[in-house]
Amino acid sequence: MVGDVTLTQNSFDDHHDQNSCGSGTLTAVENVPEQNIRGRHVGFSSPEHSGQEPFEPNLEGATKEFKKRFVNNRFGFPCGVCDRLWFSNDLKLLSNAEAMVLAGTNLETTGLSACVTCRTSLKHGKVPLLAVSNGFKFPDYPSNLHLPPLDPISERFISPRLPFMQIRRLRFAAGSYGIIGQVINVPVDVDQMVRELPRQLDDDRAINVSIKKHLVHKTSYLSGWVKKATIRAWLQYLVTTPLYRHYGITFSEDNLQAIDIHPRVDDAIENLESENDIEMLIGQQQTLLWNEDKCLEIAPGQNRVPLSIIYDEHAEELSFPDIYLGQPRRFNSEIRVTPFMMATSELRRRDRRAAKPKHLLYVAMKILRLRVSEGLQNTFRCMGTANITREMLNDREFLEQCIDRNLSFLKSIPNSVQYWQQRKRDLFAMIRQLGKPTMFLTLSASETKWPLLLETLQRLSGGNINGNVMQTLSALQRATLVNEDPVTCCVYFNKLVDVIMQLLQSSRYSPFGEYRVVEFFKRIEFQHRGSPHAHILLWLNNDPNEAVSENMPATAHLIDSLCSVKAVDLPESYGNQVHKHTFTCFKRGEKSCRFNIPYWPTDQTRVLLPLPVDDGRRTQLKKRSTEIHNLLETKTFETFAEFLHGCKCTIESYLDIIRASIKRPTVLIKRSMTELWTNPFNPWIANILQSNMDLQFILEEFSCAAYVVEYVNKANRGISSLHRDLVQLSEQFPDCDHLSLLKKVGLKMLNSVEMSAQEAAWYLLRQRTSVADRTSGQQKSRIHPNHVAAREDQDTEAYAANERGRNCGRFYRHLDIQCGSKVRST
C-alpha cells in the first residue's frame, strides 16, 4: 500500500502515537503570526485541470473565533456553588431569583458566579445536588499543625487500608501512570507497621523500606525512603480524628521518640559554582549506596483477609489519609449520593488533592467493579434461570442473545463487548444514511508542549508563572505537571477538539470554506503513552462524489484546498508533522516502514489505480518499486526531475511502478523531494492544534473499511473471548451454576483491565469517547439533549436497552465479587 491515504486502523494508532512528540518548537496560539494561521500557500487556488473557481475560507474569522472560544476561555475557574473548576465562559452571575434558592445554604450570593449545571437546578428552584452546602467538600487542613508532605511509602505507614494496585509508568520513566488489574483492599494494623521501624540507627533521618505482599516474594509492592518524623507528625494528628477513633486505631509513640529534630551540619547542601557543564552535571547526581541487609522489608497485609472495596464503608478515606484527613464524608441526608457523584465532584474541585493519579485510578477501578458486580446480579432476571443448561451456555448464539438482553450494563464500561457493538451500530447507521465519509481527521495530544495547558497546570498546582513556561520549565518539570493532574489534561483536550469541530461545522467561520463539515463521527482512543487522540470521520459539504478513476479533477481540487505538506504553511511546528521511524514502524517484523514512508514524490495531486492482475509487467514493476523506495530512503535528490533521472524513469513508467505497488485506488498528494517524510495536514488546524495531526481523503468505501472493520473485530473478539472463557470455566468448575460462572468471568475481566490515568479521568468525568453527530434536518433531534448530558456514550437505542433492564427490577446491593480469602501471591 502507498502511504498517502490508504487507511488501516492499526497504522493510524501507532503512526500518531510515535509522531505525537515531534521535534517542532511550539508556541501559544496567540503568539502564532496571523498569516501563518491563515494558511497561505495551502493550495486554495484551483489546480489547472479542475476548471473550478478558487475559494477563500474564512481563516481570519475562524482564528479570531477560536481565540474567543478557547484561548481566551481559560480553564480553572471555580463555580461558587459546587466549587468545581470550569472554563471562564461557563460561569455566569446568578440572577436574584437563583440567588434566593441559596438563601438557606450559608453561601454569600452577592456577585456569585455558577456553572451551567448548577444554574439549571437553581432555575427549577432546587439546590444543586453537588453543592458545597450538601457536603461535597474536603476537610480543612489543621491550621495549628504543620503536616509535612507525604510520599507514597510514608502514606502506607499511616493508612489502615492497604490498596494493592499494579500502577505502572507508561512507555518511559517520566511517562504517565496506568493501572493493570483491579484493586485489592487489605486492612492492616498501623501500630504493627510502626513497631517494625527501627528505634536506634545512626543517621536516623531516612529508612529504606520495602512493602511486600508476602515476605517470601522477591519483588516489592512499594519501595522508598521513610522519615520517622513525617510518620510521627501525621499519626499524632490522625489518631485524634473521627475515623481513626471509630476504628480504634492507635500507635505507640515509643518507637518514634529517638528522633533528633535538630538540623545536622552534614545535611547542608554544598553550592557549586562552575562554568564547566560536566562538573555541574556530576555535582547534581544522587548516589545511593545499597545494602540489602539494611533494607527494612515488611508485609503488613500478609495472611489478612481482603475486604470488598465496594462495601468497606470507609475504604477510600482510610486508604488516602492525606486527602480526607481521617474524616468521613458527610452529605445531606435528604439526597442520595452515588460513587459517580462523589468522583465527579472531587476530581474537579478547586482543591486538587483528589486529582492525583493514584487516587484517580483507585476510584476508576472501584466504580468499574461496582458496575460489574451490580450488573451481574441482574443477569437473566428478565428471562429466568430455571431452564438454562450447560449446553445452552456453550451455544454461541444463545450466549449472544443473553448478552444483548441482559448485559447491557457493559455498554458503559470502556472497551467492553457491548460498548464496541453499540459504536459499530452507530457508525454503520451513519454510513448507510450518508454514504461514505469524505475525509479522515486525526488529532493527537501533546500536553508537554502546550503552553496554555502548562500555564493552567502550573497555576492550579500553586506555582508561579514567570515568563514563557516552555523556557522556564525543564522537560522533566513539564512532564511532572502533566502526569500529576490528568483530569485537567483530559478536560483541556476534550474542549480543544470540541471547539475545532464546532468551527469546522460553522457556515460562517469554517476554515474549510465551501467544504465545511456537515456530519462527523468522533472516536477517542488512548495511545500507548496514555494520552488521548481523536479519530474523526468527516462528511463534507460539496463532496465531489466522483466515480473512482484516474481523472478526478474535483477531488484533486478538494484535496489541494484542504491538505498541505509544505513547511511554509506550518513555520512554527512543522516538525510535528515529520515522520520519524520508531519501533512501531517495524513491530510486525517488516523490513521496511509499514506506513510506506518516505512517501512517493509527485508533481501534482493525482489518483492512481492498481495495475490489472493479468498485466504481465506487474511482478517486474513491483520489484522496481521496492528498489526505488529504498533509494528514496537512502539518497537525497534536489528536484523531482533529478529523482526521475536517477531512477532512469520517465513520468509514465514511474507512475506504472507505483501502480504495481498498490492494491487499491490511492491518492498521491503533490510533494517535492524535501516533503517525503511529511504527513498531510490542514494548515489552520495544525497551527492552532500545535501537535501532530493527519487529514486524508477517503477515496472509496474500501478505504473506510479498515476503520469500520476494527469495530467489528473488537466486538467479535470480545464475544469470542467471553464465550471461550465460559466454556473453559465450565470445564474447570463443573459444579458451578451459570451465575457463578459469569461472576468468575466478571472477575477475570476486572483483572485484565488496563487503563491509563487520563483514560480513567475521561471515564469518571463522563466525557463521551464516541460521538455520532447528526446536525441536519430532523436527525438532529433523534437524541434528546438531556439523555446526552446524563448518559455517557448512550444513544437512543442504548438508552432504551437500559430502560428495559431497569424495568426488569432493581439491582441487589449486597452481592460482591470476592477476590479470594487471602491476598494473592501473584
N, C-alpha and C positions, 0 to 999 in steps of 0.2 A: 504494500500500500504506500502511497505517496503522502507525505505528512501533512499537506496543507489543510484539507478538510475532511479526510476520511475519519469518521467518528467511531471510536471504541471506548466504552465507558472506563475500563481499567486504565487505558492510556491517559484519559483525561485526569483521573485521580492522581496517578503517580507523576504525570507531567507537571501538573500545577503544584504538587507537593514539593518537588525538587526545584522548582523555579521561583517559589514564593519568597525566598530570601535572596533575591538577586542583588547585584552589586551596585545598583544605581544609588545616587545620593538623593534623598527625598527631602522635600521641603513642605511646609504647610501650604494648604490650598490658597490661602490669601496672599502668599508670597510668590506664587507662580505668575510669571508675566502673562498679561491678558492675552497677548497674541498667541502664546503657547497653548493656553486652554482653548482658544477658539479653533484650534486645529487647522491651521493653514497648511497648504500643500497636501491635504488629505486625499485629493482626487475628487473634489466636489464638482469639477467640470466633467462634462460627458466625454467618454472615450470616443475616438474618431469613428468607430464602427457602430456606435449605438444610435446616432441620429436623434438623441433626446436633448432637451434644453438643460443647461446646468441649473442647479438649485442651491440656495444658501440656507442651511438650517439656522435656527436662532441660537447660535452658540453663545453669544454675549448675554442674551436673556437667560439662557439655561445656567450659565455660570453665576450670574447675579442671584438667580433664584436658589441655586444650590447653597450659596453663601448664606442666604437668608434662612433657609430651612435647616441647614446643618452646621456650617462653620460658625455662624453667629448664634446658633441654638445649642449652647454648651450643655453638657450633662453634669449632674452633681448638685442640683438644687433641691432641697428637701421640701416636701409637702408639709404645710403647717398642721394638718390633721393626722396623717398616718406616719409622718416622718420618713417616708421613703424617698429615694432620690429619683429625680426626673430631669428631662430636658427643660430648659428655661421656658420655652414656648408652651409646654404642657401645663404650666401653673398659671392660674387666673385668680384675681382677687375675688373674695366671697361677696355676694350681694347681702343686703340687710336681712332678707328672708332666710338665706342659707346660714348666715351667722346666728340667727335666732335659734336654729335647731341645736346649736352647740352651746346654748346658754347654760346648761347644767353640767358641763364637762370640765369646768375649771380651765378652759383654754382661753387665752387672750385673743379675741376675734378681730380686734382693730388692726386693719392692714394685713389680715391673714390671707395667704395665697394657698390654694389647694389644687390637687391634681384632678384630672377629668373623672377618675373613678370615684373619688370622694365627693366631688360636686354632683355627680349623678345621684348618689344616695341622698345628699342634702336637699336636692330639688324635690325629692319624694318625701321629705320630712323625716328622714331616718339618719341616725348617726352611722357613719360608715363602719363596716364590720372591723376593718383593720385599723381603726382609730387608736391613737395612743391611749385615749381615755378608757378603752376596752381592755387594756392590759398589754398591748403589743409594744413593749419597750424593754430595754435591757436594764438590769440593776446598775446603780451608780457605783463607781469605784470609791472605796472609803477615802475620805478627804484627810483623815488624821493619820493615815498609814502610807508608807512608801512601799508598794509591792513591785519588786524587780521584774523585768520581762522574763517570761517563761520560754525555755527551749523545749522541744518535743520530749526529750528524755526526762527532764525535770517535771513536766506536766504529768507524765505517767506515775511518778512517785507520789503525787498528791491526789491522784484520781482514784476513787473507789471502784470505778469500772475501767477495765482494760479492753478497748475495742481492737481486736486483731484485724488489720486491714492490709492487703497487699498493695501498697501505694508505691508506684514506680515513676521515675523520671522518663519522659518520652524522648527518644532519639539521641539526646546528648545530656551531659551532666547538668547544664543550666536550663534544660528544657522544661516544659510544663508538666504538671503532675497528672497521673492517671491511676485508676484502680482496677484491679483484676479480682473477680470473685466477689463474695459478699462479706459482710461484717459479722464477726463472731464476738458477742458481748459477754465478757467474763468478769464476774465480781472478784475483787481482790481485797486483801487486808492492807490498808495503808500503813498501820503501825508495824506490821511484819516487814514491809519493804523498808521502812525507816530503820528498823533494827538491823537490817542487812548492811547498812552503811558502816564503815569502819570508824571507830571513835578517835583513834590516835594514829595519825600519819604525818610524816614530815611533809611540809608544804601541803597542808590540807585544803588548799583553795579549790582544787578541782579533782574529781574522782572519775576515772574511766569506768563506765558501766555498760553492760550488755544485757538487755532484757530478751529472754528466750521463751518460746512456748514450752519447751521441756529442756532440762539441763543437759540431757544426753545429745541434744541436737548440735550440729557443728555450726549452723547458721544462726544469726540473731535476728529477732524481730526489730529491735531498735538498739543502736549503739551511740554513745556520745559521752560528753563530759558533764558532770553534775557538780554544782556548788551547794554545799550543805547550808550555806547562808540563805540561798534562794529558797530551798525547801522549807527551812525553819520559818522564814518570814511569811510564806503563803499558808503553811499549816497552822501557825499561830492565829491567823485570821480566820481560816476556813472552819476550824473546829468550833467557832462561835456562831456560825451561820445556821439557818433553819434546817437545811437539808442534811448537813453533817451531824447536827444534834438529833434529827429524826432517825437517822440510821445508826446512831451511836458510834460515830467514827471519832477516834481519839488517837493520840500518838504520844510516845514517851520522849520528852524533851531531853532526857539524859544523854541520848545518843547524838544530840546535836549541840551539846554545850561546848565541846572542845573546838571552838572556832575563834581564831584570832581575828578580831574585827578591825585591827589597826593596819593601816597600809604598810607594806614592806618596801624596803629600798630596792630589792631585786625585782619588784613589779614595774619599776619605772621603764618607760619606753624611750629608747635612745633615738634622738633626732639625727637623721643622716642628711648631710649636705654634700652633694657630689654632682659634678657635671657629667660624670660617666654613667650612661644609662644602664650598663651591665651591673655596676656596683649598686645602683639604686634598686634594680630588679632583685639582686641577690639579697639585699637588705630587707626587702619586703616579704621574702619567703618565710613560711611557717614550717618548722621542723618538729616531727613527732617521734619521740623515742618510745617504741612499742615494746612492752614486756607483758606477755600473756599471763605471767604469774601475778602481776599486779592489776589485772583487769577483773573487776567485780562482775560475776555472772549470776543473775537471778532469774527465776522462773515463777513469778507471782501467781500465774494462772494455772500452774501445773496441778493436775488432779482435781480441778474445780469444775463444777457443772456449769456450762454456759446458760445464760438467761436469754429469753426471747428479746430481741431488740425492739420488737413491736409492743409487747405487753409489760416490759420492765418500765414502770411508770416514769421514773426519773433517770433513765439510762443516758440520755443526751446531756442533761445537766451535770450528772456525776462523771461523765467522760470528758467534759470540757469545762473544768472549773475556772479557767481564765476568761471564759465567755459569760457564764451565768453566776460566777462568784458564790457558789453554794446556795443560791436562791432558787426555789421552784418557780416555774412560770405560772402566774395567776391571771386569769382572764375574767371578764364579766360573766357571771353565771347565767345571764339571760341569752347569751349567744352560744352557738355550737361551733367550736373551734376544731378544724381539721389539721392534720400534719402539713398539708399543702399550704394552708393559710399561714401557718407559722413560718414555713420556709419562705414563702413569697414575701412576707414582711421582713424577716430577719436579714435576708440576703441583700435587700435594697435599702436598709436603714442608713441614716447618716453615719451612725457609729458602725465602722467597717469590721468590727471584731469577729462577726459570724461569717464574713465573706471569704475567709481563708480556705485554701484548697482542701485541707484535711477534713474540716467540718463540712464543707460543701459536699465532698464525696461520701462522707458518712450519712448525711441526710438523704442524698440521692439514692443510696443503696437501701436505706431504711424504707423510703416510700415505695421503691420498686418491690421490695419484699412484701410490704403491706398490700400492694395491689395484687400481686400473685397469690398471696395467702387468702385474701378475701374472695378473689375471683374463683379460685379452685373450690371454695366452699359452696359456690353457687352452681358448680358444674353439673349438668344433666338434671337440674331440678325441673326444668320445663317438660322433659320427656320421661322422667322416672328412670330408675336404675335396676328394677327387679329383673328385667328380661335381657340384660346385657351380659354377653358371654365373652370368653377369651377369644373365641373365633371371630366375633364381631370386632373386637379391638385390633385384631390382626388384619382386618379388611381395610385397605386404604380408603376406599370410597366412603365407608361408614365413618371412618375417623375424620375425613374432611367435612362431612355433614355435621358431626358433633362439634368440630371446631368452629364452623361457620355459625352454628346456632347458639353455642354455649360458652365459647371462649372469646367473645367479642371484647372482653376487658383487656386482652393483649394488644388491642389496637392502640392503646395509649402508652405502650411500652416500646421505646425506640428499638428499631431493627428486629422486632418480633415478626413472626409469620403473618399475623393478621395486619400488622402495620403496613408491610410491603404489599400485601394483597390489595389493600384499600387504595394505596397510592397508585398501583398498577391500573386499577379500575378508573380512577380519576383521569390518568393520562390517556388511556385508551378512549375514553369518552370524548376528550377534547380532540384527539386526532380524528375520530370518526366524524365529529361535527364540523371541525375547522379545516381538515386536511393536514398536510404535512406542515411542520413549523418552517419558518424562513431561515432563522439564524439560531446558533447555539452560543450562548454567552457564559463565560466562567469568570467569577470574581473571587480572588484569593485575599486572605487577610495577611497583613504584615505589621503586627502590633508594635514591634520594637522599633519600627521606622516611621511611625505616625506621630508627628509632634503634638497634634491636638489631643490624641489619646494619652500620650505620655504626660502632658501637662495636667490633664484631668486626673490621672492616677497619682501624680506627684502631689496634687492639691488634696485629694481625698486621703492620702496617707499621712498628711500633716507636714509634708516637706515644703520647702521654699522653692519658688521658681525664679531662678536668676538667669536671664538671657535665654538663648536657644537651648532647649533640652537636648537636642541632638549633639551639641558641642559640650555642654556642661556635664552630661551623664555618660559614663562608660557603657560599653555594650553589656557588661555584666549587670550594672545598675538598671539599665533599661529592661533586661530580661527578668530581673527580680521584681520590678514593678509590675510587669505583665503577669508573671506567674502567681504573684500573691493576691491578685484581685481579678480572677477570671470572670466574675459577674459583670464588672464594668466593661471588660473587653467584649463580652457577648452582646450586651446592650448596645454598645457603640457600633459593632459590625452590623447588627440587625437593623439599626436605624440608618446606617450608611447605605445598605443595599435597598432598603425601602425608599429612601429619598431618590436614589438613582432610578429606580423603577418608576416612581411617580413622574419624574421628569421625562423619562423616555416615552411615557404614555401621554404626556401633555400635548394637546393640539397647539398650544401657544408657545411652549418652551422647549419642545423636544429637540435635542441636538441631532436627531436622525431626520429632521425635516419632514419631507413628504413620506418617508418610510417610518414614521413613528410606530411605536409598539401598540398594538390593539389588544392582544391577549398574550399571556405568558404562563408558563408552568415553572415554578421555582422549587428547587430541592437543595436543602442544606446538608452538607456532609462534613465530616471532621477528618482532617489529614492525620498522617502518622505522627506528626509533631503536636497534635492536639488542637490545632487552630481550625476554625470553620472556613469553608469556602462554599460558594453558591453556584450550582449548575442551573441554568435558566434557558428554557426553550422559548423562543420569541416568534410570535406570529405578527408580521409587519403589515402595515398599510401599503397598498400598491405593490404587493408581491407580484413579480412578473409572471409567475406560474407558466414559464415557457417549457415546452417539451424538451426533454433532455437530449441534447445533441452538441456538436462542437460549434454550432452557430447560435449563441445565446447572448445577443448584444445587450438586452435589457438586464439580464442577470449580471453580466460583467460590469455594467454601469452601477448597479446597486452595490456590488462588492467594492468597487473602486471608490464609491462615495462614502462607505461606512468603515472600511478596513484600510489599514496602513501598516507598513513595515519600515518606514523612513525615520531616521534619527531626528530629522529636523522637526517632525511632528511631536516629539517627546524629548526635548532637550535636557530636562532636569532628571528624568528617571528612566532613560532608555535601557539602562542595564537590567531593569526588572523584566524586560521582555526578551532578553537574550538567553537562549538555551545554553545550559552547561551540563555536560554529561555527568551523571551520578550513577549510583548502583541501581537505581530504578530503571535505567535505560537497558540494562543487561541482566535483570534479575531472573529472567526465564531461560538464561543460557544463550541468549542471542550473541552473535559475533559482532553485529553492528547495532547501532541505536534502534530500538524497536519503534521509535517515533519517526524514523526515517529522516532524521536531522543530521547533517545540513539539508535544507530544502533545495528543490531544483530551482535554479535561476531561470527566468524567462523575461522576454522583452515586453510582454503585455499580459494582462489577466485573460486567461482562456480556460475553456473546459475541454478535457481530453477524455475519450472513450477507450476502453481496453481494446487491444488487437483481437480480432476474431480467433476463436480457439483453433480453427483449421489453418491459420496463417503459418506457413512453413518457416517464416523468419523468426517466429516467437522465441524459440529456445536460444538462438544465437544472440538476438537483441536483448534478451533478459540477462544473458551473461555479460553483455556490454554495459548494461545499466549498472550492474554491480561494480564493474571496473571504474566507470565514470563517477559513481557515487563515492567510491573510495578516494578517487582523485580529488574530488571536492573537499574532502576532509583533510587531506594531507598537503595540498598545494594551493597557493594563492594566485588568483587571477585579478587583473586590474579591471577588465571590461568583459562584457558578455561575448563580444566578438573574439577577444583573445582566448576566452574559455572554449568557444567552438573550434577555434583553430588548434588549440592544444589537444582537444579530443578528436580532431580530424573528422568533424561532423559538419554537415550543413544543417540549417534550421529544421528542414523536413526530416532528415534522418535522426536528428536529436529528439524531435517530438515522437518519432516512431519508437525510439529506445524507451522513452518514458511510458508510452502506451503499452509496451510489452511488460513493464514492471508493475502495472496496476491491475486490480481485479474488478474494479467498478468505476463508473464515471467519477472523475475527480477534477476539482478546481485547482488551478495553479495561479497564485497571486503574483502580479508583476513585482519582481525583486531584482536588485542589482547584485553584484558579486560581494558587496560588503554587507548584505542583508540576509545571508543564507542561514543564519542561526537565530533569526528573529521570529517570534510568534506573532501572528496577525493581531492587531489591536485597533480599537477605536480611539483616536487621539483625545477626544473630550473626556471619555470615561477614564482612560489611563492617566490623564493629568490630574483629575480630581480624586481618583482612587489611590494613586501613589503606591501601587502594588501590582503584582503580576495579574494579568487578565488575558483572556483569549476570546476572539469573536470569529466564528466560522459560519460560512453559508452551508445550509443543508440542501444538497443538490437534489436528492430524491429520497424516496421512502427508505431505501436500504441504508442511507447514511444515518438515518434516525433509528434504525432497527436496533443497533447495539445498545443504545441508551434505554430503549423500551425493554429489550430482552433482559437487561440487567435486573429490572424489577421482577420479571417472570422468574429468572433464575434464583433470585434471593428468596422469593416466596416458595418456589418449588423445592429449593434446597432445605428451607425451613420445614416444609411439610414432610419431606422425605426423612429428615433428621428426627423429627418428632415421632413419626411412625416407626422408624428403626429403633429409637430409644424405648418406645413402649413394648415392642416385640422382645428386645433384649432383656428388659426389666421383667417382663412376664415369665421369661425362661429362668432368670436368676432368682426371682421371688415367686415361686409357683403358688404360694399360699395367700398372696396379697390379692385383694379385690381391685377393680378398675380405679376406684377413687384413690386408694393407696398408691397405685402405680403412677397416677397423674401427679400426686404430691411429690413423688420421687423425681418425676420429670421436671416439675417446677423448681425443685431444689437444685437439680442439675443445671437448669437454665440460669438460675441466680449465680451458681458457682462459676459459670463460664462468661459472665458479663465482663466486658472490657469497656471502660468509659473514661474519657479524659475529663479534666476539671471543667473545661469550657463546655463540653457536651453535657455534663451534669448540671451546670448553671443554666444552659439552654433549656434543659428538661424541667428544672424546678421553676424557672421563670415562666414556663408555659408559652415560650415563643415557638411558633409553628415551624417545623422542619420541612414542611412541604406545603406549597400554596398553589392551588389550581385556580387561577384568576380568570373570571369572566366579566367583561366590562361593557358588553354591547347588548342593547335591547333588553328583552325580558330575562335573559340569562343572568343579569346582574343580581336579581333578587332571589335566585334559587336557594341561596344560603342566607339565613337570617343573620344580621349583624350580631345580635345577642348570642347566637349559637357560636359564631366565630370567636367572639371575645371570651366566652365562658369555657369553651372546649378546645383544647389544643388538638390540631390535626384531625378535626372531625368534620366531615362533610355531611350533607343531608342523609345519605344512606347510612353512614356510620352512626349518626345521631339516632336515627330510627332503630338501628340494631340495639343501641344501648337502652333505648326506651323499652324495647321488647324484653331485654334482660331484666330491666328494673321491675317490669310488671310480673315477672316470674317470682318475685319475692326478695326481701331484704337479705343482705349478707349476714351470716352469723358473725359474732365478734370474738369468739373465744377459742378458735382453732388456729393453730400456727404450725408452720413447717419447722420441725425441730432439726437442729444441726447435729445432734448426737449427744450422748450423755457426758462425754469427755471432750476436752479440747483436742482437735485432731492434730496429728503429728506430721501433717504434710507441710 
